[in-house]
């Protein structure tokens, strides 16, 4: 982080310098924007980076209520919070995760996965609390019909700010793949789930499905929080897999609830809205083709996630069965080797050994109870 000591310095403008100092560079840019707020000439421009734009005051009986809509200036605000996310990412990495990794002594692969899960646990927990606060504050809890979008494309400050920060976080995850030096074989998996999150969050924001999106994000983040917590506990103790079972149940319930709520709101709730005309300026996309397209995408992605979940569970089950069979074979082999070997007590007759056991136990010239002295020639033959 800023003003920390480094064990090694790198040439200015080099690749290693950018990787190891990207959070400090982002901190300097954020600091410049904050300093610009102190001067009247630059304050108006600085507010574009910090506060959501396109606000509109609506008179009510209790006073005025401020509503927002989206526009191109939102990209400036998202860019500012991308740098904030990069700084917070590096703070969590340097001051929490790296210290835990030094104590655990994980392998290189587990080290990378531990960092990924640690970052996502912090993000999902924060997003869950924030999302629940927005849902309760804006009174989005209720019947599915109340989750129908506002066709005038207006929403509260808490809703817009939440969506802008969500988009900023998942956009910041793209350059972090380079800054964190993620392995090439892991990059497609990261790009896949980052793209899915960006597409769903941006789709809910642009299509004015913010109310439905908040409920579904709350459920999705809870399931992901359980999964990454299970991974963290698994890295500390490989025998601890109870949270994986809890995550499996929550994951299936989340998929079913997502499908049910999407069908009720998009398929039935929006079909009852009077205005069914496409209007880009007002943000009305409530037409039959658009509803069927969105609903088809939601169903397709939920089915795709369930397919991968089933494959993951089957793979775990096969690995568990193979491990159990290997343990049983090892236990049977150990038990077989631990059984005492019964030996016949051979009797010596005329200096000739029946089974050669007296010679093996007493030596070539030894004496035993009931065994006469053995000649050296008989010992050589044995």
N, C-alpha and C positions, 0 to 999 in steps of 0.2 A: 504494500500500500504506500501512500505518499509518505515521504520523509523516513522510510525504513532503510536500514543498512543492508547492503548487498555484498555477498562474498566475492563477487566477480563483476567487473565492468565490461561492457561491450561497446564496440565502435558505434558512433552516432549514426542514425538512419540505417543501421543494419537490420537484418531480419531478426536476429536474436535480441537486439535492443528493443524492437517493437513488441516482440512476444513477452519479454520480461517486464516491460514498462508500459504496457497498454492501459492498465488501470490508472497509472499516474498521468498519462496523457489525457485520458477521459476526465480525471479529476480536475486537471487544469482547464479544460474546456468548460466544464460545469461551473468552475469558479469564475471564469470570465463572464458567463451569463449572469451569475448572481451579482457580480460587481456592477454589471451594466444596469441593474435595477436601481442603483443608488443615484444615477444621473438622469435628469429629465429628458435629455436628448435621446438616450438609448433605452429608457425604461419601457416605452411602448413596444419596441422590437423584442426586448427581453421577455415581456409577458407572453409573446407568441410561443416561446419555448416552454414556459412553465405552466400556464393556465389553458384549459380547453377554450376553444373559440366558438363562434356562431351561437351566442346566447341570445335569448329573446325573453323579455319580461311579460308575463301574463297577469293582468289585474284579477284579483280574487276578493272575496268578502273579507278575508283577514289581512289583505295587503297585496303584495306582488309575489308571484311565483316565477322563478327563472327556469326556463326550459332550454334545451340545446338540440342542435342538429349537427350532422357531420358535413365535412367539406375538405378541400385540399390542404387547408392550413393545419389540419390534424396531423399531417405527415411531419411538420416541424416539431410539434409537441411530442410525437412518438420518437423522433430522433433524439431529443433531449433526454427522454427517459430510457432510451437504449444505453446512453452513457451512464446513467444512474444504475441501471441493472448490471453493467459491466463492473462498476466500482463495488457494488454490493456482492457480486459474485466473487471477486478477488478477496474482499475482506473475509467472507465466510471460508474461502479456500485456505488463506494464509493463517488465520488466527484460530480456526476450529478444526477443519478437516485434516490439514497437514500435521497438526499436533497429535491427533488421534491415530493417524497412519504411522507415525514414528513409534508409537507404543504397540501397535498390532503387528508390525513387520509383515505386511501382506506381500504377495507376489505382484508382479507388474500388472498382470491382467486384473487381479482382484483390486489392486490399488486404483486402477482407472474406473472400475465399476463402483467401488466404494465412493469415490469422489462424485460420480454421476448421481448415485442414489442420495448422497448427503445433500447435494445442491437441490435436488428435486423434492426431498422431504421438507426442507425449509421453505421452498417456494409453494408447494401444495398446502402446507399447513397455514401459511400466511394467506394464500388465496382463499382457502376454505373459510377462515375467520372473516376475511374481508367480504367475501361473497355472501355469507350468511348475514352479515351486518347490513349489506345493501338490500338484500331480499326483505329483511324485517323492517328496515327503515322506510323503504319505498312501498311497503305493503303489497308485495308480489305473491305472498302466500295466499292461496285460495283455490277456487275451482279452476279447471283448465280453461274455461271460457274467459276468465279474467287474464289469461296469459296471451290473449290475442294482441297483435302489435297495434300501436297507435299509428294510424295512417297519415297523420300530419307530420310524421318523422320528428317528433320531439320527445326528449327524455330528460330525466333529472341529472344534476351535476354528478352525483355519486355513480350513476350508471355509466355515463360517458367516461369519466375519469378511470373507472375500473377497466373498461374495455380498452382504453388507450394504453394503460399500463400492462395489460395482458398481451396486447400486440407487441409492445416494446420488449417485453421479456422474451417472447418466443423469437422475435427478430434478432435479439442480442445473442441467442443461442447459436446462430449461424456463424458469425465470426469467432465465437468461442471454440468451435471445432478446430479452427486454425491456431488460436492462442493456446489451447490446452494440448495441442499435438495429438489429437485423437488418431488412432490407427486407421489405415485406409480401409481395412475390412469392416470396421465399425461405422464408418461414415454413412453408408447407405441406410443402416438402421436408424441412425440419428436423424438423417434428412427425412426419412419417412414419417416418423412421429412428429417432428417439428412442422412439417408441411401439413399434416392432418390437423394439428392444433390451430395453425394459422388459418387454414381454410375454413374451419368451423367457426372460429371466433370472428374472423372478418366477415364471413357470410351472415352470421347472426347480427353483426353490427350494421352492415350495409343494407341488408334486407329488412331491417327494423324488427328483427325477432329477438331483441335484447332480453325481454322478459323470459321467454322460453329458454334462451341461451344461459341465463343466470342459473336457473334451476338445474339444467343438465350439466353445466360446468361444476356446480356444487357436488353433484353425485359422482361425476367423473374424477374430480380431484380427490374425493374421499377414497375411492377405489385405488387410485394411483398412490396416494399417501400410504395406504396399507401395504401395497406391493413393495415400495421402496423401503419402508420400515422393516418389512420381512427380510429384504436383502441385507440391510445393515446388521440385523441380528444374526443372520446366517453367516456373515463374514466374521463376526466375533465368536460365534459358536456354531459349527456346522451341523450339530445335532438339533438345533433349535429351528423347527419348521412349522410351528403351530400357527404363526401369523400367515403363512402361505395358505393354509386351509381357510382361515377367516377371509383372506383376500379373494380366494376362489368363489366363496359364497357371495360376497359383496359384488364381485365382478359380474356374475351371472344376473343377480338382481338388478344391477345398474343397467345392463343391456336390455332387459325386459322392460324396465321402467322407462328407459329412453324411447324405445319403440312405441310403447303404449301412449306416453305423453305426446310424442310427435304426431302420431296418428290422430289423437283427439284434438290437438290444437291446430295443426296444419290441415289435416284432412277434413275435420268436421267444424272446428271453431271458425276458421277463416272463410269457409264456404258460406257461413250465415251472415257475413258482413255485407252490408248493402252495396258499398262501392266495390265493384269488381272490374274496374277499368285500369289499364296500365298507364301510369303517369310518372315519368322519370323525375320531373321537377318537384313534385310533391312527395316522391318516394313511395308511391303506391305500386307494389309488385304483386298485388293480390289477384292473380288470374289463375285459371285452372291449369294451364301448362306450367306456370312457374311453381304452383303448389305441388303438382305431380313430380316435377323435376327435383325440388328440394326434398320431398318425402322419399323419392326413390334413392337419392344420395344417402340420406340418413339410414334407410333400411339396408342399403348395400354395405355401408361402412360398419354397421353393427353386425351384419352377417360375417363380414370379413374378419372382424375382431374376434367373434365367437369361434370361427374356424381356426384361427391361430391359437386361441386359448385351448381348444380341444386338442390340437396337435401338441401343444406344450404339456398339457396334463398327461396325454398318452406317453410322451417321451419320458416324463418323470416317473410314470408308473412302470414302464419297461426298465428304466434304470434302477428303480427300487427293487423290482423282482430279480433282476440280475445280481444286485448287491446282496439280497437276501439268500439267493441260491449259492452265491460264492461263500457267504458266511457259513451256511449249512455244510457245504463241502469241506471247508477248512475246519469246522468243529468236528465233523466225523473223522477226518484224517488225524486230527490231534488226539481224539479219543482212541483211535485205533493204535496210534503210536505209543500211547501211554499205558496200554495193556501189558502186564508182565509176560515175558516169553518163558514158557514151560520147557524145561530141559529134562531129558531122561538121564537117570543116574546109571551110567554104564558100568558093568562089572567086568573086571579084568580076569581073563582066563589064560594062564600059561604065557603071560607077557604080551598077549595080543589084545588090542582094544576093540570093544564091540562098535562103538560110535566115535571114538577118538575124543570123548568129552573129558576124560581124566587128564589127557595130555594138554588140552586147551586150557583147563582151569589150573592145573598144578605146575605146568611147565614140562619141558622135555625130560627132566630128571626129578620131578616132584613126587611126594608120597601123599596119599590121602587115605581116609578111613575106608578100609575094604579094598584098596588098590595096592598091589605089590609094586615093588620098585620096577620101573620101566626101563628096558635097555635102550641105548641110544639109537640102535637100528630101528626099533619100533617107533621111536619119536620122530625119526627122519621120515618114515613112511607116512606118518599121520600128517 
